[in-house]
């Protein structure tokens, strides 16, 4: 049995960390870029999701420093996180391919 699909915010956070470690604010900005401004994570949701991903072992704290009197953690994907992101990307791509196949079979004009 395959794992159930990942929530969108978790998928976006892992995607934001796929090419480089980032701190929380930079992750939020990267999510904004990835989604062309469609998703702007609120602070509580962002850090709640990061905490869950940490608990699941999909990300890790790469470093921690104090900036302006506040602790700033930099997060990075773990090997498990990279594997899970790749599996989720493939699952979503397969679903999208099937949706397009069915649309085309139904005679709908489809533009990608």
Secondary structure, DSSP 8 states (H G I E B T S, - for coil): -------HHHHHHHHHHSSS-EEHHHHHHHHHHHTTTS----HHHHHHHHHHHHHTTSEEEEEEEEETTEEEEEEEE-HHHHHHHHHHHHHHHHHHHHHHHHHHHTT-----
